Amino acid sequence: MAPILSAHRISRSFGPVEVLSDISFGLEPGEVHAVIGENGAGKSTLMRILSGHLQPSKGALEFRGEPVRFSGPVEAERRGIVLVHQEILLAEDLTVSENLFLGRELRRFGLTDKQAMRESTRAALARLGARIPPDAQVRGLSIAERQFVQIARALLVPHQVVIFDEPTAVLTPIEAEALFTTIRRLKADGIAVLYISHRLAEVKAIAERVTVLRDGQLVATRDASSLEPVEMARLMVGRDLSKLYPDKPAAGSRDMVLSVTGASVPGFVHNASFELHRGEILGFGGLVGAGRTELLEGLVGLRSFRGEVILEGREVRFRNAGEALASGVAYLTEDRKGKGLLLQQDLRVNLTLAALERFTRGPLIDAAAEDRALDGALRNFDIRARRRNMLAGQLSGGNQQKLLLAKMMLVEPRIIIIDEPTRGVDIGTREQIYQFIARLAAQGRSIIVISSEMPELIGLCDRVLVMRNGRITGEVPGEDLSEDAIVFLATGVHEDKAAAIAAGVA
């Protein structure tokens, strides 16, 4: 079958740095074609070229067999090529329906037809398996809900090629399956789908072909049926990654360092209680909207919070994240780009900001001390930056996450809360982050990991607490950790079965 969209010897440079070199491949109608590679391999740059957001420095594109050069994304969309961005690009102060139809509002008798837009929005989100009110303000949505809105907006455009850049990075496997249903429907309709993901198991499940990039170069294009995730990982990073998670130490008696009793976050969390022990990695699982992030944000003073918190034997109440940090509790947000880092500032500024008092002498900042700290962070956290003075926003997603870790560790916290530690991070960098976390626990620090990825919770954590509808529904101890155990608690399947049994008995 003739490709609908082809790249011929595409290269792209930013100044003297070449990030793509001599890339050729074709995308066929009705095909799901995955592109994989480490952070910084050039995947997103290639997608931006194919969708008209960037021009290639060398090479050419063909659409339906004809040479094409897009003047911008609007022209690409007119041809039927749409990109679902990795970044959330929505207007936070507008409603969901206003975002879906921004710039393409439906009109009736010359006036904006808000009712028609609400109905179309509801239908578009329902097709994705998302129940998000059309009149909800985007500012109040979770990261995953915003992703569903962004996908729905892209699919409203008449399309022949749909490019998904890390669409499931913020979704749990259950929510991702709803998206896969949509992708299979697109495929059945003859739509070509180009799919970027770091979740190699889902690549294996959804794609017909897989193209691997490494350091901006094409490594291979293979049939997905001939590749297992372990082989995909080896092609991506050039080394064996068959053992992704570090060994867990034998569980022993550990002192309790944190006790939370009767915690409530208005509108999100109800009567949650848990304990955290020294040197423990405690996981929080659950579906999007279960209240995991809101509970921990409330604990560190980022949301209104009620309940008793005992930290190392004394009762505390944090009014803001600064007070929590001063008490040795660090929170690493899931939204590293929006809340965790200053993307328009350089690495040194980002690294030292949370611990700035360590780098001041009177009214002046000790730039030499900051430089030494940056040297240590680049080395100890393997932050791969082309230049020391580059902006944080110019780093790949994995290196941004490592910078965020290095930043928070400068304050030497005793408790570290990490929300989605490897969201949008390639498998090689994931291995490094897991090793960092395990090393912190081995040093006696206590870790809380919020994750939407069940393999991550199972492979990394000593035990997992599962939330549903704002409540902690149960605990899965280390010896019983399995996807089934987490899913049953996260979805309420166990409750439904118990109710059915009770009804049958009655």
C-alpha positions as a printed Julia matrix, in Angstrom:
506×3 Matrix{Float64}:
   0.0     0.0    0.0
   1.3     3.47  -0.91
   2.17    5.69   2.07
  -0.16    8.61   2.79
   2.67   10.57   4.45
   6.38   10.06   3.85
   9.61   11.56   5.11
  12.65   11.43   2.83
  16.09   11.96   4.42
  14.78   14.53   6.89
  17.31   16.4    9.04
  16.81   19.25  11.49
  19.37   21.45  13.22
  19.01   24.1   15.91
  22.04   26.31  15.44
  25.1    24.04  15.3
  23.27   21.14  17.0
  21.72   18.54  14.69
  18.83   16.8   16.48
  17.57   14.77  13.5
  19.8    13.24  10.85
  18.74   11.63   7.55
  15.39   10.14   8.7
  13.23    8.3    6.16
   9.99    6.39   6.71
   6.43    6.11   5.42
   3.02    6.01   7.11
   0.26    3.97   5.47
  -3.54    4.54   5.61
  -5.23    2.45   8.31
  -1.9     1.79  10.04
  -0.83    2.45  13.62
   2.89    3.2   13.37
   4.8     3.76  16.63
   7.92    5.88  16.97
  10.0     5.13  20.07
  13.31    6.33  21.48
  14.9     7.83  24.57
  14.15   11.39  25.64
  16.12   13.62  23.29
  16.16   11.02  20.49
  14.3    13.43  18.18
  10.79   11.95  18.24
   8.88   15.12  19.05
  10.99   17.15  16.59
  10.08   14.69  13.84
   6.39   14.88  14.75
   6.5    18.67  14.67
   8.02   18.57  11.18
   5.37   16.13   9.93
   2.58   18.34  11.32
   3.88   21.65   9.97
   5.1    23.15  13.25
   8.75   23.03  12.1
  10.5    23.07   8.74
  13.2    20.45   8.04
  16.73   21.76   7.57
  17.23   19.1    4.87
  15.06   16.53   3.15
  11.47   16.54   1.94
   7.94   15.39   2.8
   5.38   13.75   0.57
   1.62   13.66   1.15
  -0.39   11.21  -0.97
   2.6    10.8   -3.28
   3.07   14.53  -3.95
   5.88   16.72  -2.56
   4.56   19.03   0.13
   5.97   21.82   2.28
   3.68   23.02   5.03
   3.82   26.73   5.82
   2.54   25.95   9.31
   0.23   23.69  11.35
  -2.91   25.34   9.98
  -2.02   24.27   6.45
  -1.19   20.74   7.69
  -4.58   20.57   9.41
  -6.3    21.66   6.2
  -4.67   18.64   4.56
  -6.02   16.46   7.37
  -2.85   16.06   9.49
  -3.47   16.75  13.18
  -1.07   16.56  16.12
  -2.09   15.8   19.71
   0.72   17.55  21.57
   2.61   16.08  24.48
   2.25   19.42  26.24
  -1.18   20.52  27.44
  -2.1    23.5   25.26
  -5.44   24.68  26.62
  -6.82   27.99  27.89
  -7.2    27.41  31.63
  -9.78   30.16  32.18
 -12.18   28.84  29.52
 -14.61   25.95  29.83
 -14.09   22.55  28.26
 -16.49   23.26  25.38
 -14.99   26.7   24.79
 -11.55   25.08  24.49
 -12.76   22.42  22.06
 -14.26   25.02  19.74
 -11.82   27.9   20.32
 -11.27   29.55  16.95
 -13.88   27.36  15.26
 -17.04   28.25  17.2
 -20.39   26.89  16.03
 -22.85   29.62  15.04
 -26.56   29.89  14.52
 -28.16   32.99  13.03
 -24.77   34.71  13.37
 -24.51   34.02  17.11
 -22.33   31.52  18.96
 -24.39   28.37  19.51
 -23.21   27.42  23.0
 -25.76   24.66  23.41
 -24.64   22.92  20.21
 -21.01   23.21  21.31
 -21.82   21.71  24.72
 -23.66   18.78  23.12
 -20.84   18.17  20.63
 -18.28   18.39  23.44
 -20.17   15.86  25.54
 -20.36   13.45  22.59
 -16.66   13.91  21.67
 -15.52   13.17  25.21
 -17.91   10.22  25.55
 -16.27    8.64  22.5
 -13.0     8.78  24.45
 -14.61    7.23  27.52
 -14.27   10.49  29.48
 -17.06   11.97  31.55
 -16.06   15.61  31.87
 -18.76   18.3   32.14
 -18.65   20.61  29.07
 -19.11   23.66  31.3
 -16.26   22.76  33.67
 -13.43   25.27  33.73
 -10.18   23.72  32.5
  -8.29   25.22  35.43
 -10.1    22.83  37.77
  -9.39   19.67  35.77
  -6.72   17.1   36.54
  -3.79   16.68  34.16
  -5.35   13.48  32.76
  -8.72   15.15  32.2
  -6.98   17.98  30.36
  -5.3    15.42  28.13
  -8.67   13.95  27.19
  -9.93   17.46  26.34
  -6.87   18.07  24.18
  -7.35   14.79  22.32
 -11.05   15.52  21.77
 -10.2    18.96  20.37
  -7.71   17.5   17.89
 -10.14   14.84  16.67
 -12.82   17.44  15.9
 -10.73   18.48  12.88
 -11.43   16.4    9.74
  -8.4    14.13   9.71
  -6.54   11.62   7.55
  -3.42   11.41   9.72
  -3.47   11.67  13.51
  -0.18   12.04  15.39
  -0.26   11.22  19.1
   2.74   12.45  21.1
   2.78   10.59  24.45
  -1.05   10.58  24.76
  -1.17    8.13  27.67
   1.67    9.57  29.74
  -0.82   10.9   32.33
  -3.39    8.09  32.02
  -3.73    4.86  33.96
  -3.82    1.62  31.93
  -7.6     1.47  32.35
  -8.09    5.0   31.01
  -5.55    4.36  28.25
  -7.66    1.45  27.03
 -10.5     3.89  26.25
  -8.08    5.82  24.05
  -6.95    2.59  22.35
 -10.58    1.9   21.46
 -10.66    5.28  19.69
  -7.37    4.51  17.9
  -8.69    1.15  16.7
 -11.78    2.93  15.39
  -9.58    5.43  13.53
  -7.61    2.55  12.03
 -10.81    0.78  10.92
 -11.88    4.0    9.18
  -8.63    4.06   7.19
  -7.03    6.84   9.23
  -3.24    6.66   9.6
  -2.05    6.94  13.2
   1.49    7.89  14.19
   2.02    7.04  17.84
   4.8     8.08  20.23
   4.98    6.4   23.62
   7.48    5.35  26.26
   5.13    2.58  27.39
   6.55   -0.26  25.34
   3.91   -2.82  26.3
   1.2    -0.58  24.84
   3.29   -0.04  21.7
   3.41   -3.82  21.31
  -0.36   -4.02  21.79
  -1.51   -1.17  19.53
   1.04   -0.78  16.69
   1.61   -2.68  13.43
   5.08   -1.23  12.85
   7.67    0.36  15.11
  10.36    2.88  14.14
  13.22    3.32  16.62
  15.25    6.53  16.91
  18.46    6.97  18.87
  20.39   10.23  19.14
  18.47   11.71  16.2
  19.19    8.79  13.87
  17.03    5.98  12.53
  17.99    2.66  14.16
  15.34    0.36  12.69
  11.78   -0.01  11.43
  10.29   -3.39  12.34
   6.94   -5.15  12.46
   5.64   -4.9   16.01
   4.79   -8.59  15.95
   8.51   -9.41  15.7
   9.54   -7.22  18.66
   9.08   -7.78  22.39
   9.3    -4.78  24.76
  12.74   -5.91  26.01
  14.09   -5.88  22.44
  12.5    -2.47  21.82
  14.3    -1.15  24.9
  17.61   -2.58  23.74
  17.25   -0.91  20.34
  16.35    2.4   22.01
  19.24    2.63  24.43
  21.83    0.28  22.92
  22.16   -1.85  26.06
  20.27   -4.56  27.91
  17.43   -3.33  30.14
  15.85   -6.65  31.04
  16.0    -5.74  34.76
  14.26   -2.39  35.09
  13.52   -2.21  38.83
  16.07   -2.35  41.65
  15.99   -5.19  44.17
  13.78   -4.55  47.18
  15.45   -4.94  50.58
  13.97   -7.46  52.99
  11.2    -5.85  55.01
  12.27   -5.31  58.59
  11.08   -3.33  61.55
  10.96    0.34  60.58
  10.19    3.36  62.73
   7.07    5.32  61.84
   8.01    8.81  60.61
   4.61   10.08  59.46
   1.05    9.38  60.59
  -1.97   10.95  58.91
  -5.39   10.43  60.5
  -8.83   11.51  59.25
  -7.47   13.64  56.41
  -9.97   15.52  54.26
  -9.49   17.85  51.31
 -12.83   19.54  50.59
 -14.32   18.25  47.35
 -11.6    15.64  46.79
 -10.64   13.49  49.81
 -12.68   12.12  52.71
 -11.37   10.65  55.98
  -8.07    9.23  54.72
  -5.57    7.73  57.16
  -2.15    6.19  56.54
   1.34    5.73  57.98
   4.81    6.03  56.46
   7.9     4.33  57.86
  11.59    5.15  57.71
  13.31    3.88  54.57
  10.0     2.8   53.04
   8.74    3.36  49.51
   4.95    3.7   49.85
   2.85    3.75  46.69
  -0.48    5.45  46.05
  -2.55    3.93  43.24
  -5.99    4.61  41.8
  -7.75    6.01  38.77
  -7.66    9.62  37.62
  -9.82   11.68  39.97
  -9.41    9.25  42.87
  -7.88   12.01  45.05
  -4.28   10.79  45.31
  -2.62   14.03  44.23
  -5.1    16.19  46.15
  -4.47   14.26  49.4
  -0.7    14.77  49.24
  -1.02   18.37  48.04
  -3.25   19.01  51.05
  -0.72   17.39  53.36
   2.07   19.77  52.25
  -0.1    22.89  52.37
  -0.98   23.32  48.7
  -4.71   22.76  49.32
  -7.19   23.26  52.14
  -6.66   20.34  54.53
  -8.25   18.94  57.68
  -6.93   16.08  59.77
  -4.19   15.11  62.2
  -0.6    14.9   60.98
   2.14   13.53  63.25
   5.67   14.01  61.89
   8.38   12.16  63.83
   6.39   12.29  67.05
   5.06   15.85  66.88
   1.84   17.23  65.49
   2.28   19.57  62.51
   0.1    21.6   60.18
   1.7    23.01  57.03
   0.21   26.24  55.71
   2.26   26.09  52.52
   4.87   23.99  50.73
   7.66   26.15  52.13
   6.76   25.17  55.7
   6.63   21.51  54.68
  10.05   21.79  53.05
  11.5    23.48  56.14
  10.25   20.5   58.17
  11.94   18.03  55.82
   8.97   17.09  53.62
   9.53   17.68  49.88
   6.83   17.41  47.24
   7.73   16.87  43.56
   4.72   17.82  41.46
   3.41   15.73  38.55
   3.33   18.96  36.5
   7.07   19.56  36.28
   6.73   22.0   33.38
   3.88   24.07  34.83
   4.74   24.01  38.53
   8.04   22.26  39.16
  10.52   24.19  37.03
  11.01   27.69  35.62
  11.32   26.74  31.97
  12.64   30.15  30.87
  15.44   30.13  33.45
  18.74   28.29  33.22
  19.71   25.09  35.02
  21.61   26.82  37.81
  18.69   29.05  38.78
  16.27   26.12  38.77
  18.56   23.87  40.77
  19.23   26.23  43.68
  15.93   28.07  43.95
  14.39   25.9   46.71
  17.59   26.04  48.79
  18.66   29.58  47.96
  19.59   30.45  51.55
  22.49   27.98  51.22
  23.92   30.04  48.37
  23.64   33.57  49.75
  26.2    35.69  51.53
  24.37   38.62  52.99
  22.39   40.21  50.15
  24.46   38.49  47.43
  24.17   35.11  45.76
  27.34   33.02  45.69
  27.41   32.14  41.98
  30.56   30.04  42.4
  28.82   27.86  45.01
  25.83   27.52  42.68
  28.15   26.42  39.88
  29.69   23.76  42.13
  26.21   22.53  43.06
  25.28   22.35  39.38
  28.45   20.36  38.64
  27.43   17.86  41.32
  23.84   17.62  40.1
  24.86   17.08  36.48
  27.21   14.32  37.61
  25.18   12.63  40.37
  21.82   12.7   38.57
  23.24   12.23  35.08
  21.48   15.32  33.73
  22.39   15.43  30.06
  22.57   19.03  28.91
  24.21   20.26  25.73
  25.31   23.43  27.53
  25.5    24.45  31.18
  23.67   27.7   30.47
  20.76   26.21  28.53
  17.2    26.85  29.71
  15.32   24.2   31.68
  12.65   24.2   28.98
  15.25   23.06  26.45
  15.94   19.83  28.32
  14.18   16.6   27.38
  11.41   15.41  29.67
  13.59   12.84  31.41
  16.36   15.33  32.08
  13.81   17.85  33.39
  12.62   15.21  35.85
  16.18   14.51  36.96
  16.75   18.27  37.42
  13.6    18.46  39.56
  14.88   15.58  41.7
  18.28   17.22  42.08
  16.62   20.53  42.99
  14.55   19.02  45.8
  17.4    16.91  47.15
  19.49   20.05  47.74
  17.24   20.8   50.74
  18.06   17.33  52.14
  14.47   16.26  52.92
  13.69   13.26  55.11
  10.38   12.55  53.37
  10.05   12.82  49.58
   6.66   12.74  47.86
   7.0    12.13  44.12
   3.91   12.49  41.93
   4.2    10.5   38.67
   8.01   10.14  38.82
   8.42    8.82  35.26
   5.56   10.42  33.33
   6.74   11.0   29.76
  10.17    9.52  30.53
  11.93    6.94  28.37
  12.78    3.48  29.67
  16.51    4.14  30.06
  15.91    7.23  32.2
  13.2     5.38  34.13
  15.79    2.84  35.2
  17.98    5.66  36.49
  15.12    7.35  38.37
  14.14    4.05  40.0
  17.75    3.59  41.12
  17.8     7.15  42.54
  14.6     6.46  44.51
  15.85    3.12  45.83
  19.14    4.75  46.86
  17.28    7.46  48.8
  15.26    4.81  50.65
  18.43    2.85  51.42
  19.82    6.04  53.02
  16.86    6.02  55.43
  14.71    8.58  53.66
  11.0     7.81  53.33
   9.4     7.97  49.9
   5.78    8.31  48.77
   5.22    7.54  45.08
   1.97    8.48  43.34
   1.77    6.62  40.06
  -0.8     5.75  37.41
   1.39    2.89  36.18
   0.7    -0.34  38.01
   3.98   -2.07  36.94
   5.82    0.89  38.47
   3.96    0.61  41.76
   4.51   -3.16  41.86
   8.17   -3.05  40.84
   9.24   -0.13  43.02
   7.09    0.06  46.16
   7.15   -1.88  49.43
   3.35   -1.6   49.69
   0.59    0.28  47.91
  -2.43    2.18  49.19
  -5.27    2.41  46.67
  -7.76    5.3   46.46
 -11.2     5.48  44.87
 -13.65    8.38  44.92
 -11.59   10.31  47.45
 -11.18    7.46  49.94
  -8.44    4.95  50.68
 -10.15    1.67  49.79
  -7.4    -0.67  50.89
  -3.74   -1.6   51.17
  -1.84   -4.16  49.1
   1.22   -5.41  51.01
   4.42   -6.2   49.17
   3.96   -9.95  49.05
   0.5    -9.56  47.49
   1.28   -6.82  44.98
  -0.34   -7.52  41.61
  -2.25   -5.59  38.97
  -5.43   -7.5   39.8
  -5.22   -6.56  43.47
  -4.75   -2.87  42.66
  -7.46   -2.82  39.97
 -10.02   -4.48  42.25
  -9.51   -1.76  44.86
  -9.25    1.08  42.34
 -12.43    0.22  40.45
 -14.58   -1.1   43.29
 -14.92   -4.52  41.62
 -14.52   -6.19  45.02
 -17.35   -4.04  46.4
 -19.62   -4.83  43.45
 -18.96   -8.55  43.89
 -19.65   -8.35  47.62
 -22.9    -6.47  46.96
 -23.95   -9.05  44.38
 -23.19  -11.87  46.8
 -25.14  -10.13  49.56
 -28.08   -9.56  47.23
 -28.0   -13.23  46.2
 -27.97  -14.33  49.83
 -30.85  -11.99  50.61
